[in-house]
Structures are given as structure tokens and as C-alpha cells.
Amino acid sequence: MSKQKILTYLYFFLALADALGVVFSDIIHRKYTTFLPVPVLFILYLYSVKKVNWLYIFSLIFTFIGIIFFNIQSYFNIALIFYALGVCLYVVISLKTAEVIPVKNIGIATIPFLIVYLVPFILYSDAVQSEVFNYIIFYVFFVGLFFFISILVYVNKQNTANLWLFSSGIVFLFSTIIHGYNIFFEFLVPIRVGVVITFLFMHYAMYRYTVLKTV
């Protein structure tokens, strides 16, 4: 069995363990499992390509720093900044690897982007504290932009690599929405499990896209 397959299985095993840690917190300590998947994905990427994409490397680093701060009490704002930087680099990667996109396709993708970006204004404006809201808007802007670009790229050219990008954008959108509900409205264990799974799958899908575009 190749090292890539072993690391892929390990990544999803850790993702499952982290998700189960939400349900069985007495058995699985998430303070350990939460920090393991992204470094494994980092190593998997290094084994998967001969020439690394440094934008992708830094996006994983920023994401990992975001995870660290997210799990430290009262550092939620800083976590959002690093998460946003990681997603911003995903946007740059997508644009740099995409082909020329017709204006017509840009118009098609603009509507879902505006819908995504307006979600926090409509759903969260009354529930979120004012000092946190600006950071959330900053983060959600890049999530929406990433979703927007993933649609554009896939509509423009439908192939396996772009399907992975599109899947990453869709899943990231869903993950962000349910995560916001879970934090600011009502904590539900099934939703939290969904947040963990979608967050980690989104990053895996982006890994696949980056690798396929590198080969």
C-alpha cells in the first residue's frame, strides 16, 4: 500500500475520530484529535506532488493556526482572521489555476455569491455581538468568494479537478452556515458532528484539486 493511501486513510480515520469525539467526549478527547487531521493532510500533500504549491502550504498553515486559536478561550476573533487568510489563499489558488472565464459565466455565478454573502446579515446580525460581527463578515466574505470562484471554474470547464474544487466550495458553504447556527443560536450535537465532517472534507477536496492541477 502506498504512503498516499495510508495517509489518506489516516486522515479520514482522524476526521471520524474527531467527529465521534463530539458525541463520546468521555472516551475521545477532542483536544488531541482536533489538531491532528490538518498536519496529516499537510504530509499527504508533500508525498503527493513533486513540486509544491507554496500558496497551498501557507493556506494549511493559516488554517492550522486558526484551529489552535479557535480552541483557546477568548481568541475567537484571531481564529477567524487566520481562517479567512487560509480561505483567501484558496481563492488565489483557484484563480491562478483556472482558465479564462467568460463574462456570461461570471454573471451566472454572481447570484449565489450574493446570497451566500448576505446570509450572515440576514440570520446573524441580531444574534451576534457587535465586536465579533465584523470579524465574521470578514471571514464569510472569503467563504462566499471561494464558493463563487468554485462555481465559476466548474461551470467554465467541467472536469474531475474542477469538480473537486466545486465540491470543496459547496461543502464549505454548508459547513459555515451550520457552524454559525451551532455557535450563535443553538448547540446541537448532530450539527456539531456535521461541522467537523464537512470542514475536514472541504479541505480534503481542495487538496485533491490542488494535486490534480499540479500534476
N, C-alpha and C positions, 0 to 999 in steps of 0.2 A: 504493500500500500504506500502511495506517495506521501510525501510530507504535507503537500497541499490538502489532500483528503483528510489526513489525520487532524490537521489544524482546523479544517472546516467542521469536522465532526465535533472537535473540542469546543469550537466557538458556539455551535448550536446547543451543545450539552450545557455549557456555562449559561447560555441565554435561558434555557429551560430551567436550570437550577435557580437562576436569579428570579424568574417568574414564579416558580414554586415557593421561593423564599417569602413572597408576599403572603401566600396562603399558610405556609407552615413555618412561621417565623421562629418558633421554638426549636425547630430542627435544623433549618438552614439559615445561617446568619448572613444577611444581605450586605453587611458591612464589608464582607470579603468578596462575595460573588459579584457585586455591583461593579467593582473595579477591574475585574479580570477580562471580560469579553473584548473590550477595545484594544488592549495590548496584544491579545491573541490575534485579532484582526490585523493589527499592525505587522506582526511577524508573518502572518499568512500572506499579506501583500508583498513583503520583501522576498518571499520564496516564489511568488507567482510571476514576477517580472524581472527582466534583466536590467532595464533602465527605469529608475524610479521617477515618479512624478512628485516633485517636491511640494507642489500645492496640495496634493492629496496627503502627503506625510504631515504637513502642518495642520491640515484640517482635522486629522485624527488627534494630533497633539492638543489642539484647542478644545476639541470635544472631550478629551480625557480630563483636561484641566477643569472644564465645565462640570463634569461629573463629580470631581473632587469637591469643588466649591458648593455644588448643589447638595452634597451630603454633609456640609458643615452649617450648623445653625447660624442664621442671620447673614449668610453670604449668598442669598438667592440672586440678588442683583448682579453680582460679579459673575455668577454662573451663567446667567442669561447673556452677558456680554461675550463670554468665551464660546458659548453655544452658537451665538449669532455669527461670530467670526468664523467658526467651523463651517457653518452653512453658507456663509458668504464665499468661502473658498470653493465649496461645492458648485456654486453658481458660476464662478470664474472657470473652473474645470470644464463644466458643461458648455460654456460659451466658446472656450478655446478649442474644444474637440468637435464642436458642431460644424456642420456645413452651412453655407449661405441659406438663410431662411427668408422666403418670400413675404412681402408685406401682408398678403391675404392671410397667411397662417398666423402672423402676429396679431391680427385683428380677431381671429378665432379664439386665440388663447387669452386675450385680454380680459374677457368677461369672467372666466373662472378665477383669474388672478384677483380681480377687483372684489369678487365675492369672498375669496379667502381672506384678503386683507381687511375687509370690513367686519369679519366675524368677531374679533375682539372688541370693536367699537359697539357692536350690537349686543353681544352676550355678556361681556365682562366689564363694561365701563362703570356700572353701578356696583359691581361686586368687588372690584379690585381697588386696593388702596392707591391713592393718587401718586405716592412716591415710587410705587412699583410699576404703575401702569405704563410709564414712558419706556421703561426697560423691556416690558412685554411687547409693546408696539415695535420697538427696535428689533427684537428677536423675530416676531411674527412677520415683519416686513420681509426679512430674508427667507423665511419659510415659504411665504407666498410667492416670492420671486423665484425661488428654486422650483416650486410647483409649476409656475408659469413657464419657466425655461424648459422643464422636463416635458411639458405638453408640446411646446413649440418644436423641440428637437424630434420628438417621436412622430408628430403629425407630418413634419417635413420629410423624414425618412424613417420608415418602419423596418427596423432590423432587430436582431437579438440584443445588441449592445444598447440601443436606444430604448428597447422595451424594459431593460433593467433600470435605466435611468427614469423612465416614466413610472415604473413600479415604485422606485425609491421616492419620487415626488408625491405620488398618491398616498403611499403608506405614511410618509412624514406628515402630510396634511392631516390625515386621520388621527395619527398619534398626538399631534399638537392640540387638536380640538378636544380630544377626550382627556388629555393631560390637564388642560386648563379647567375643564369641568371638575376633574377629580381634586384639584388644588383649591379652587375658589368657590365651588358650590357644594359638593358632597363627595366625601371619600367612600368609594365603593371598591371592595376587593377585586371583583371581576374586571372593573375598568382599569385598576392599577396593574393587574396582570396583563391586560391588553396593551397598556402603555409600554411596559417593559418589552414585550414581544415585538410590537410594531417599531419601537425605537431601534432595537438591535437588528431587525430585519431590514429596516431602511438603510442602515449603514452597510449591511452585507450587500444589498442590491447595488449601492453606489460603488462598493469595492469591485463587484463584477463588471459594472460599466467601465470603470477606470482601467481595469485589467484588459478587457476586450478592446478598448480604444488604444491601449499601449502596444498590444501585440501587432 
